[in-house]
Amino acid sequence: KKKKKKNTTGDKQGAGDDIDALLETIEQSNGLTLQSEGCGASDNRPVLYVEHRNLNPETELKRYFGARAVLGDQRPRQRQRQFHRSTWMTIPKNTWPRFSRPGISMTLLESRDGLQYFTFEHSRDYQQIQFKFLDSVESMDPNNIVALLQMNPYHIDSLLQLSDVCRIQEDHEMARDLIERALYSFECAFHPVCSLTSGTSRLDYLRPENRAFYLAGYKHMMFLERRGCPRTALEYCRLILSLDPDSDPLCMLLLIDFLSLRSREYNFLLRLYQDWEVHRNLSQLPNFAFSVALSHFHLSQEDQTESEERERLKHKADLLLQDALIMFPGVLMPLLDLCTVQPDAAVSSHDFFGPRSQLGQTPALAELVSLYVGRTHTLWREGGVLLWLEECVREVLRRVDSKDPLVEDCQNNNIQTLSLIFKRKQRYQSAPLNIHRHVILSEIKEATSTLPLEVTTQSVMGFDPLPPLDSVVSYTRPERQSVGASNESTLSLFFRSLLPNFNLQDDLEVAQAGRELNQEVNRLMVAMRDMLANIQFQEPPREDNPDRDEGEWD
């Protein structure tokens, strides 16, 4: 009996070991461990690898508040989703109109070097709807867009345009709902072999049909960040960046560091910096120069970090922040101003950080600096961070005054301090179009005020801001009678970008223009609420097999 008992125990232990080993293998492959929840997990996956479950904000909210608080009364509703297609980016709502394919499909163009290149395509009927949408925009009557959306509740560009109007009217719930509906329409059109999680699927931004997916993903990401889900927003940021990491049409590299810091994914940010620094020169971007230093500082302050490692990280953070201040001295004073910190007289009056550092910036560099300061100044308001910044600023001034060779040897390039200004002017003469597009989408007033005149004088539409000059057009709009050019002011173009029916003939009519804008927005909001409240959809007869799935995608 004892032998049998020992054998039984041994069998149980062996079975337990096998189960534990199997669970460990599954966790390592699927990334379900607590360590792999973070972006910076030490594994062999690509740096832009995306996890399905991290695209759902409920995953992040459960970690904050628990599953019971998040799900609550949602569990009984799961039975009502049996007729919906399984999706990852959005969950269809019962308040949405019944989904019918709007005429969008995805095609695999080619596969090479382990990458798959896809594109969205519009059917002939959807093209006609798109033409009607453009006619509605040019008619300067938002009611036409509302009527178009009532007849075609999943038309992408109409959803994007009306979402912007709702957000301007501070109806964020409806604005977010419209964006989620657009993403759901896209996701139902995905190609069966399209895998957004592996980082190997590509979408060319030059094709107009693909741009709406970029914009819908970006707007959804910003809504998530404002709702307090920075980790989920970071996952969408990685997803958008993986669609075209070389061109980066929405310039997600100017945002990914902020979301990494907000979600405390410091290791991921450092890994991205190490992997991409060689071929992308991330250290030459102000946001990476300061954010990487800030990541090292936060890692040095964690309790689980050993003392020796803490000292090493703190020393590394000091050096990186000093290098960032030397390379981009124009960041300090605007940053302290937004942090409501009065700088010391020795700092504000010094030539290195004084007004000359602001005047010495080229317009393109000033645009990047203003974008970073306006977006991340809240991350520098913490007491410990400000004290650390003060220490590094004093050390930089000491090195500048003593003509320390490390100052002249900025990032080991043997460049004298006076040559740094020339170096910055050579590198940041003019910003590319994707940076201007990112600044417009960010709506950060500190950055939008630095946009060049050639950008601010053109009309920018929310459904396609600053389209590429070399777009790949698959179908053309029928010719219409040309409308004579008008001498519209910058303010007029700005209002027209927010509301299509707005028309301002003279800058002296600003007051009247504001009243007209408010009236039109109110009319639009009333019409949209009436539309969504009164629409009733007749349920079609169900099929014999209600559990049939239209298809899955990975």
VEXDREN-2710 file (C-alpha; in Angstrom, 1 decimal):
% VEXDREN-2710
k/r/px/py/pz
1/LYS/0.0/0.0/0.0
2/LYS/2.8/2.3/0.8
3/LYS/4.4/1.6/-2.5
4/LYS/1.2/2.2/-4.3
5/LYS/0.7/5.4/-2.3
6/LYS/4.1/6.6/-3.2
7/ASN/3.6/5.7/-6.8
8/THR/0.2/7.4/-6.8
9/THR/1.8/10.5/-5.3
10/GLY/4.6/10.4/-7.8
11/ASP/2.1/10.0/-10.6
12/LYS/0.2/13.0/-9.3
13/GLN/3.4/15.0/-9.0
14/GLY/4.4/14.0/-12.4
15/ALA/1.0/14.9/-13.8
16/GLY/1.2/18.2/-11.9
17/ASP/4.6/18.9/-13.4
18/ASP/3.3/18.2/-16.9
19/ILE/0.3/20.5/-16.4
20/ASP/2.5/23.2/-15.0
21/ALA/4.9/22.8/-17.8
22/LEU/2.1/22.9/-20.3
23/LEU/0.5/26.0/-18.7
24/GLU/3.9/27.7/-18.7
25/THR/4.4/26.9/-22.4
26/ILE/0.9/28.2/-23.2
27/GLU/1.5/31.4/-21.2
28/GLN/4.9/32.0/-22.9
29/SER/3.4/31.5/-26.3
30/ASN/0.3/33.6/-25.8
31/GLY/1.7/36.2/-23.5
32/LEU/-0.7/35.7/-20.7
33/THR/1.7/36.0/-17.8
34/LEU/1.8/39.2/-15.7
35/GLN/5.2/40.0/-17.0
36/SER/4.2/39.7/-20.6
37/GLU/1.2/42.0/-20.0
38/GLY/3.7/44.8/-20.3
39/CYS/5.0/45.9/-23.7
40/GLY/8.6/45.6/-22.5
41/ALA/8.5/41.9/-21.7
42/SER/11.8/40.2/-22.4
43/ASP/10.8/37.9/-25.2
44/ASN/11.6/37.2/-28.8
45/ARG/8.5/38.9/-30.2
46/PRO/8.8/42.0/-32.4
47/VAL/8.8/45.3/-30.7
48/LEU/5.5/46.2/-32.3
49/TYR/3.8/43.0/-31.4
50/VAL/0.1/43.6/-30.5
51/GLU/-2.0/41.5/-28.2
52/HIS/-5.7/41.1/-29.0
53/ARG/-6.8/41.3/-25.4
54/ASN/-4.9/44.6/-24.9
55/LEU/-7.0/46.2/-27.6
56/ASN/-10.0/45.9/-25.3
57/PRO/-10.2/48.7/-22.6
58/GLU/-12.0/46.3/-20.3
59/THR/-8.7/44.4/-19.9
60/GLU/-7.0/47.5/-18.4
61/LEU/-10.0/48.5/-16.4
62/LYS/-10.2/45.1/-14.8
63/ARG/-6.6/45.5/-13.5
64/TYR/-7.6/48.8/-12.0
65/PHE/-11.0/48.1/-10.5
66/GLY/-11.5/44.3/-10.8
67/ALA/-13.7/42.2/-13.1
68/ARG/-16.8/42.5/-10.9
69/ALA/-16.7/46.3/-11.0
70/VAL/-16.1/46.4/-14.7
71/LEU/-18.4/43.7/-16.0
72/GLY/-21.2/44.1/-13.4
73/ASP/-24.5/43.8/-15.3
74/GLN/-22.9/43.2/-18.7
75/ARG/-22.6/39.4/-18.2
76/PRO/-26.3/38.6/-19.0
77/ARG/-26.0/40.6/-22.3
78/GLN/-23.4/38.3/-23.7
79/ARG/-26.2/36.0/-25.0
80/GLN/-27.4/38.8/-27.2
81/ARG/-24.1/38.8/-29.1
82/GLN/-24.5/35.4/-30.7
83/PHE/-25.5/36.9/-34.1
84/HIS/-22.6/39.3/-34.1
85/ARG/-19.3/38.6/-35.7
86/SER/-16.4/38.1/-33.3
87/THR/-14.3/41.3/-33.2
88/TRP/-11.3/42.5/-31.2
89/MET/-11.1/46.3/-31.6
90/THR/-14.7/47.1/-30.8
91/ILE/-17.8/45.4/-29.4
92/PRO/-21.0/46.0/-31.2
93/LYS/-23.7/47.7/-29.2
94/ASN/-27.4/47.1/-29.1
95/THR/-28.1/50.7/-29.8
96/TRP/-26.3/50.6/-33.2
97/PRO/-28.2/50.2/-36.4
98/ARG/-28.3/46.7/-37.7
99/PHE/-25.0/46.0/-39.6
100/SER/-25.1/45.3/-43.3
101/ARG/-21.9/45.3/-45.3
102/PRO/-21.5/48.9/-46.6
103/GLY/-19.4/47.9/-49.6
104/ILE/-15.9/47.9/-48.1
105/SER/-13.5/44.9/-48.6
106/MET/-9.9/44.2/-48.1
107/THR/-7.6/42.7/-50.8
108/LEU/-4.1/41.2/-50.4
109/LEU/-1.9/43.0/-52.9
110/GLU/1.3/41.1/-52.5
111/SER/3.5/39.2/-50.0
112/ARG/7.3/39.7/-49.9
113/ASP/10.0/39.5/-47.3
114/GLY/7.6/38.1/-44.7
115/LEU/5.2/41.0/-45.0
116/GLN/1.7/41.1/-46.4
117/TYR/0.5/44.3/-48.2
118/PHE/-3.2/44.9/-48.0
119/THR/-5.6/47.6/-49.2
120/PHE/-9.2/48.4/-48.7
121/GLU/-11.4/48.6/-51.7
122/HIS/-14.8/50.4/-52.3
123/SER/-17.5/48.7/-54.2
124/ARG/-19.3/50.5/-57.0
125/ASP/-22.3/51.3/-54.7
126/TYR/-20.0/52.6/-52.0
127/GLN/-18.2/54.8/-54.5
128/GLN/-21.5/56.4/-55.3
129/ILE/-22.1/57.0/-51.6
130/GLN/-18.7/58.5/-51.3
131/PHE/-19.5/60.9/-54.1
132/LYS/-22.7/61.9/-52.3
133/PHE/-20.7/62.5/-49.2
134/LEU/-18.3/64.8/-51.0
135/ASP/-21.3/66.6/-52.5
136/SER/-22.7/67.1/-49.0
137/VAL/-19.4/68.5/-47.8
138/GLU/-19.3/71.0/-50.6
139/SER/-22.9/71.9/-50.1
140/MET/-21.9/73.4/-46.8
141/ASP/-25.0/71.9/-45.2
142/PRO/-24.3/69.4/-42.4
143/ASN/-27.9/68.2/-42.6
144/ASN/-27.0/66.5/-45.9
145/ILE/-24.4/64.5/-44.1
146/VAL/-26.9/63.5/-41.4
147/ALA/-29.3/62.4/-44.0
148/LEU/-26.6/60.4/-45.8
149/LEU/-25.6/58.7/-42.6
150/GLN/-29.3/57.9/-41.9
151/MET/-29.5/56.0/-45.2
152/ASN/-26.0/54.5/-44.8
153/PRO/-25.3/54.2/-41.1
154/TYR/-21.8/52.6/-41.6
155/HIS/-20.4/55.0/-44.1
156/ILE/-16.9/55.7/-42.8
157/ASP/-16.1/59.3/-43.7
158/SER/-19.6/60.5/-42.6
159/LEU/-18.9/58.8/-39.2
160/LEU/-15.5/60.5/-38.9
161/GLN/-16.8/63.9/-39.9
162/LEU/-19.8/63.9/-37.5
163/SER/-17.6/62.5/-34.7
164/ASP/-15.5/65.7/-34.9
165/VAL/-18.6/67.8/-34.8
166/CYS/-19.9/66.0/-31.7
167/ARG/-16.5/66.3/-30.0
168/ILE/-16.4/70.1/-30.7
169/GLN/-19.9/70.3/-29.1
170/GLU/-18.4/68.3/-26.1
171/ASP/-20.7/65.4/-26.7
172/HIS/-17.8/63.0/-26.3
173/GLU/-20.0/59.9/-25.7
174/MET/-21.6/60.2/-29.1
175/ALA/-18.3/61.1/-30.8
176/ARG/-16.6/58.0/-29.4
177/ASP/-19.6/55.9/-30.4
178/LEU/-19.4/57.0/-34.0
179/ILE/-15.7/56.2/-34.1
180/GLU/-16.3/52.7/-32.7
181/ARG/-18.9/52.1/-35.3
182/ALA/-16.5/53.0/-38.0
183/LEU/-13.8/50.7/-36.6
184/TYR/-16.4/47.9/-36.4
185/SER/-17.3/48.4/-40.1
186/PHE/-13.6/48.1/-41.0
187/GLU/-13.0/45.1/-38.9
188/CYS/-15.8/43.2/-40.5
189/ALA/-14.1/43.8/-43.9
190/PHE/-10.7/42.4/-42.9
191/HIS/-9.0/39.9/-45.1
192/PRO/-8.9/36.4/-43.6
193/VAL/-5.1/36.3/-43.5
194/CYS/-4.7/39.9/-42.2
195/SER/-3.1/39.7/-38.8
196/LEU/-2.8/43.0/-37.1
197/THR/-1.2/41.5/-34.0
198/SER/2.0/40.1/-35.7
199/GLY/3.2/43.4/-37.0
200/THR/3.6/42.0/-40.5
201/SER/0.5/43.5/-42.2
202/ARG/0.9/46.7/-44.1
203/LEU/-1.5/49.4/-45.3
204/ASP/-0.3/52.1/-47.7
205/TYR/-1.4/55.5/-46.6
206/LEU/-1.1/56.8/-50.2
207/ARG/-4.4/55.0/-51.0
208/PRO/-7.4/57.1/-50.0
209/GLU/-9.4/54.0/-49.0
210/ASN/-6.8/53.1/-46.3
211/ARG/-6.5/56.5/-44.7
212/ALA/-9.8/56.3/-42.9
213/PHE/-8.7/53.3/-41.0
214/TYR/-5.6/55.2/-39.8
215/LEU/-7.7/58.1/-38.7
216/ALA/-10.4/56.0/-37.0
217/GLY/-7.7/54.1/-35.1
218/TYR/-6.0/57.4/-34.1
219/LYS/-9.2/59.0/-32.9
220/HIS/-10.2/55.9/-31.0
221/MET/-6.7/55.8/-29.4
222/MET/-7.1/59.4/-28.2
223/PHE/-10.5/58.7/-26.7
224/LEU/-9.0/55.8/-24.8
225/GLU/-6.2/57.9/-23.4
226/ARG/-8.6/60.6/-22.2
227/ARG/-10.8/57.9/-20.6
228/GLY/-7.9/56.8/-18.4
229/CYS/-6.8/53.8/-20.5
230/PRO/-3.3/54.7/-21.5
231/ARG/-2.2/51.0/-21.8
232/THR/-4.9/50.2/-24.3
233/ALA/-4.1/53.5/-26.1
234/LEU/-0.5/52.4/-26.3
235/GLU/-1.5/49.1/-27.9
236/TYR/-3.4/51.0/-30.6
237/CYS/-0.4/53.3/-31.1
238/ARG/1.7/50.3/-31.8
239/LEU/-0.9/48.9/-34.1
240/ILE/-1.1/52.1/-36.2
241/LEU/2.7/52.3/-36.3
242/SER/3.0/48.7/-37.4
243/LEU/0.8/49.4/-40.5
244/ASP/3.6/51.5/-42.1
245/PRO/6.6/51.8/-39.7
246/ASP/8.9/53.2/-42.4
247/SER/6.8/56.1/-43.6
248/ASP/4.8/56.5/-40.3
249/PRO/2.1/58.7/-42.0
250/LEU/0.6/59.9/-38.7
251/CYS/4.0/60.2/-37.1
252/MET/3.2/58.0/-34.1
253/LEU/6.8/58.1/-33.0
254/LEU/6.0/61.6/-31.6
255/LEU/3.3/60.0/-29.4
256/ILE/4.4/56.5/-28.5
257/ASP/6.8/57.8/-25.8
258/PHE/4.1/59.7/-24.0
259/LEU/1.7/56.8/-23.9
260/SER/4.6/54.5/-22.7
261/LEU/5.3/56.9/-19.8
262/ARG/1.6/57.3/-19.0
263/SER/1.1/53.5/-18.9
264/ARG/4.4/53.0/-17.0
265/GLU/5.7/50.8/-19.8
266/TYR/9.3/52.0/-19.4
267/ASN/11.0/48.8/-20.5
268/PHE/9.1/48.9/-23.8
269/LEU/10.1/52.5/-24.5
270/LEU/13.8/51.6/-23.8
271/ARG/13.6/48.5/-26.0
272/LEU/12.0/50.5/-28.9
273/TYR/14.8/53.2/-28.5
274/GLN/17.6/50.6/-28.5
275/ASP/16.2/48.7/-31.5
276/TRP/15.4/51.7/-33.7
277/GLU/18.1/54.2/-32.7
278/VAL/20.5/52.9/-35.3
279/HIS/18.3/53.3/-38.3
280/ARG/15.9/56.0/-37.2
281/ASN/18.1/58.3/-35.0
282/LEU/15.4/58.6/-32.3
283/SER/17.8/60.5/-30.1
284/GLN/17.5/63.5/-32.5
285/LEU/13.8/63.8/-31.7
286/PRO/13.2/66.0/-28.6
287/ASN/10.4/63.7/-27.3
288/PHE/12.7/60.6/-27.3
289/ALA/15.7/62.5/-25.9
290/PHE/13.7/63.6/-22.8
291/SER/11.4/60.6/-22.4
292/VAL/14.1/58.0/-22.5
293/ALA/15.9/59.9/-19.7
294/LEU/12.6/60.1/-17.8
295/SER/12.1/56.3/-18.2
296/HIS/15.5/55.6/-16.7
297/PHE/14.6/57.9/-13.8
298/HIS/11.3/56.1/-13.0
299/LEU/12.9/52.7/-13.2
300/SER/15.5/53.9/-10.7
301/GLN/12.8/54.9/-8.3
302/GLU/10.9/51.5/-8.3
303/ASP/11.0/49.6/-5.0
304/GLN/11.8/46.2/-6.5
305/THR/15.0/47.6/-8.1
306/GLU/18.2/46.6/-6.3
307/SER/20.4/49.4/-4.9
308/GLU/23.3/48.9/-7.3
309/GLU/20.9/48.8/-10.3
310/ARG/19.1/51.8/-8.9
311/GLU/22.3/53.8/-8.8
312/ARG/23.2/52.7/-12.3
313/LEU/19.8/53.7/-13.7
314/LYS/19.9/57.0/-11.8
315/HIS/23.4/57.9/-13.2
316/LYS/22.3/56.9/-16.7
317/ALA/19.1/59.1/-16.3
318/ASP/21.2/62.1/-15.2
319/LEU/23.5/61.8/-18.2
320/LEU/20.7/61.3/-20.7
321/LEU/18.7/64.3/-19.4
322/GLN/21.8/66.5/-19.4
323/ASP/22.5/65.5/-23.0
324/ALA/18.9/66.3/-23.9
325/LEU/19.1/69.7/-22.3
326/ILE/22.3/70.4/-24.1
327/MET/20.9/69.3/-27.5
328/PHE/17.5/71.0/-27.0
329/PRO/17.9/73.9/-24.6
330/GLY/14.7/75.5/-25.9
331/VAL/12.6/72.9/-24.1
332/LEU/13.3/74.0/-20.5
333/MET/11.7/77.4/-20.2
334/PRO/8.4/76.5/-21.9
335/LEU/8.3/73.3/-19.9
336/LEU/8.8/75.2/-16.6
337/ASP/6.1/77.7/-17.7
338/LEU/3.5/75.0/-18.2
339/CYS/4.5/73.3/-15.0
340/THR/3.9/76.7/-13.3
341/VAL/7.4/76.7/-11.9
342/GLN/9.3/80.0/-11.6
343/PRO/12.9/79.4/-12.8
344/ASP/15.9/80.6/-10.9
345/ALA/17.3/83.9/-12.1
346/ALA/20.6/82.2/-12.8
347/VAL/18.8/79.9/-15.2
348/SER/16.4/82.4/-16.9
349/SER/19.1/85.0/-17.5
350/HIS/21.7/82.5/-18.8
351/ASP/22.4/82.7/-22.5
352/PHE/22.2/78.9/-22.8
353/PHE/18.6/78.6/-21.5
354/GLY/17.5/82.2/-22.0
355/PRO/15.5/83.8/-24.8
356/ARG/18.3/83.2/-27.2
357/SER/17.7/79.5/-27.0
358/GLN/14.1/80.1/-28.2
359/LEU/15.1/82.5/-31.0
360/GLY/17.8/80.1/-32.2
361/GLN/15.3/77.4/-33.0
362/THR/14.2/76.8/-36.6
363/PRO/10.4/76.7/-37.2
364/ALA/10.5/72.9/-37.6
365/LEU/12.4/72.4/-34.4
366/ALA/10.1/74.8/-32.6
367/GLU/7.1/72.8/-33.8
368/LEU/8.6/69.6/-32.3
369/VAL/9.5/71.2/-29.1
370/SER/6.1/72.8/-28.7
371/LEU/4.4/69.5/-29.4
372/TYR/6.4/67.7/-26.8
373/VAL/6.1/70.4/-24.1
374/GLY/2.3/70.8/-24.6
375/ARG/1.7/67.1/-24.5
376/THR/4.0/65.8/-21.7
377/HIS/4.3/68.8/-19.3
378/THR/2.0/67.0/-16.8
379/LEU/4.5/64.1/-16.5
380/TRP/7.1/66.6/-15.2
381/ARG/5.0/68.1/-12.5
382/GLU/5.7/65.4/-10.0
383/GLY/7.8/66.6/-7.1
384/GLY/10.6/64.0/-7.5
385/VAL/10.8/64.7/-11.2
386/LEU/11.1/68.4/-10.8
387/LEU/13.8/68.1/-8.2
388/TRP/15.7/65.8/-10.5
389/LEU/15.3/68.2/-13.4
390/GLU/16.6/71.0/-11.2
391/GLU/19.7/69.1/-10.3
392/CYS/20.4/68.3/-14.0
393/VAL/19.9/71.9/-15.0
394/ARG/22.4/73.1/-12.5
395/GLU/24.9/70.5/-13.6
396/VAL/24.4/71.6/-17.3
397/LEU/25.0/75.2/-16.4
398/ARG/28.1/74.3/-14.4
399/ARG/29.5/72.3/-17.4
400/VAL/28.7/75.1/-19.8
401/ASP/30.4/77.7/-17.7
402/SER/33.4/75.6/-17.1
403/LYS/33.6/74.7/-20.8
404/ASP/33.5/71.0/-20.0
405/PRO/34.6/69.0/-23.0
406/LEU/31.5/66.7/-22.5
407/VAL/29.3/69.7/-23.4
408/GLU/31.3/70.2/-26.6
409/ASP/31.3/66.5/-27.3
410/CYS/27.5/66.3/-27.6
411/GLN/26.6/62.6/-28.1
412/ASN/30.2/61.8/-29.0
413/ASN/30.2/63.8/-32.2
414/ASN/33.0/66.2/-31.2
415/ILE/30.8/69.2/-31.9
416/GLN/31.5/72.5/-30.1
417/THR/28.7/74.1/-28.1
418/LEU/28.4/77.0/-30.6
419/SER/28.0/74.5/-33.4
420/LEU/25.1/72.8/-31.8
421/ILE/22.8/75.6/-32.9
422/PHE/24.1/75.3/-36.5
423/LYS/23.6/71.5/-36.3
424/ARG/20.0/71.9/-35.2
425/LYS/19.3/74.4/-38.0
426/GLN/20.7/72.1/-40.6
427/ARG/18.7/69.1/-39.3
428/TYR/15.4/70.8/-38.7
429/GLN/15.0/73.2/-41.6
430/SER/11.5/72.1/-42.6
431/ALA/9.1/69.5/-41.1
432/PRO/7.7/66.7/-43.4
433/LEU/4.0/66.5/-44.1
434/ASN/3.4/63.7/-41.6
435/ILE/4.6/65.9/-38.7
436/HIS/2.2/68.7/-39.7
437/ARG/-0.6/66.1/-40.0
438/HIS/0.2/64.8/-36.5
439/VAL/0.2/68.3/-35.1
440/ILE/-3.2/69.0/-36.6
441/LEU/-4.7/65.7/-35.2
442/SER/-3.1/66.3/-31.8
443/GLU/-5.0/69.7/-31.4
444/ILE/-2.3/70.9/-28.9
445/LYS/-2.5/74.6/-29.1
446/GLU/1.2/75.1/-28.3
447/ALA/2.0/73.1/-31.4
448/THR/-0.7/74.2/-33.8
449/SER/0.4/77.8/-33.3
450/THR/3.8/76.9/-34.8
451/LEU/2.4/75.4/-38.0
452/PRO/3.8/77.1/-41.2
453/LEU/1.7/79.4/-43.3
454/GLU/1.4/76.9/-46.2
455/VAL/-0.5/74.6/-43.8
456/THR/-2.7/77.1/-42.0
457/THR/-3.9/78.7/-45.2
458/GLN/-5.4/75.5/-46.7
459/SER/-8.6/73.9/-45.8
460/VAL/-8.2/70.8/-43.6
461/MET/-11.0/68.3/-43.5
462/GLY/-11.3/65.9/-40.5
463/PHE/-11.9/62.9/-42.7
464/ASP/-8.6/63.4/-44.7
465/PRO/-6.3/66.0/-43.2
466/LEU/-3.4/67.0/-45.4
467/PRO/-3.6/64.1/-48.0
468/PRO/-0.3/63.0/-49.6
469/LEU/0.6/64.8/-52.7
470/ASP/1.4/61.5/-54.5
471/SER/-1.8/59.7/-53.6
472/VAL/-2.6/56.4/-55.4
473/VAL/-6.2/57.0/-56.7
474/SER/-8.1/53.9/-57.6
475/TYR/-11.3/55.7/-58.8
476/THR/-12.1/59.3/-59.7
477/ARG/-15.0/61.4/-58.9
478/PRO/-17.2/62.5/-61.8
479/GLU/-16.5/66.1/-63.0
480/ARG/-18.5/68.8/-61.5
481/GLN/-18.9/72.5/-62.2
482/SER/-15.9/74.2/-60.8
483/VAL/-16.4/76.8/-58.1
484/GLY/-14.6/80.0/-58.3
485/ALA/-11.7/80.5/-55.9
486/SER/-12.4/82.8/-53.0
487/ASN/-10.1/84.9/-50.9
488/GLU/-10.8/83.2/-47.6
489/SER/-8.9/84.1/-44.5
490/THR/-7.1/81.6/-42.2
491/LEU/-9.9/81.9/-39.7
492/SER/-12.5/81.2/-42.3
493/LEU/-10.6/78.1/-43.5
494/PHE/-10.3/77.0/-39.8
495/PHE/-14.1/77.2/-39.3
496/ARG/-14.8/75.5/-42.6
497/SER/-12.5/72.6/-41.5
498/LEU/-14.7/72.2/-38.4
499/LEU/-18.1/72.6/-40.1
500/PRO/-18.5/72.2/-43.9
501/ASN/-21.4/74.8/-44.2
502/PHE/-19.5/77.6/-42.6
503/ASN/-18.5/80.5/-44.9
504/LEU/-16.8/83.6/-43.7
505/GLN/-16.2/86.4/-46.2
506/ASP/-14.4/88.9/-44.0
507/ASP/-12.3/88.8/-40.9
508/LEU/-14.4/91.6/-39.5
509/GLU/-17.4/89.2/-39.2
510/VAL/-15.8/87.1/-36.5
511/ALA/-18.5/87.7/-33.9
512/GLN/-21.3/86.9/-36.3
513/ALA/-19.4/83.9/-37.6
514/GLY/-19.2/82.5/-34.0
515/ARG/-22.9/82.8/-33.6
516/GLU/-23.6/81.1/-37.0
517/LEU/-21.2/78.3/-36.1
518/ASN/-22.9/77.7/-32.8
519/GLN/-26.4/77.7/-34.4
520/GLU/-25.4/75.2/-37.1
521/VAL/-23.7/72.9/-34.6
522/ASN/-26.8/72.9/-32.4
523/ARG/-29.0/72.1/-35.5
524/LEU/-26.7/69.3/-36.4
525/MET/-26.7/67.8/-32.8
526/VAL/-30.5/68.0/-32.6
527/ALA/-30.9/66.3/-35.9
528/MET/-28.4/63.5/-35.0
529/ARG/-30.1/62.8/-31.6
530/ASP/-33.5/62.7/-33.3
531/MET/-32.1/60.3/-36.0
532/LEU/-30.6/58.0/-33.5
533/ALA/-33.6/58.0/-31.2
534/ASN/-36.3/57.5/-33.8
535/ILE/-34.7/54.9/-36.1
536/GLN/-36.2/51.5/-35.8
537/PHE/-34.8/48.6/-37.8
538/GLN/-36.8/45.6/-38.8
539/GLU/-35.1/42.5/-37.8
540/PRO/-34.7/40.1/-40.8
541/PRO/-35.7/36.4/-40.4
542/ARG/-32.9/34.4/-38.8
543/GLU/-31.3/31.5/-40.5
544/ASP/-31.7/28.0/-39.4
545/ASN/-28.1/28.0/-38.1
546/PRO/-27.8/31.1/-35.9
547/ASP/-24.4/30.1/-34.6
548/ARG/-22.8/30.3/-38.0
549/ASP/-19.8/32.7/-38.0
550/GLU/-19.1/34.8/-41.0
551/GLY/-15.4/34.2/-40.5
552/GLU/-12.6/34.9/-38.1
553/TRP/-9.4/36.9/-38.3
554/ASP/-6.4/36.7/-36.2
END
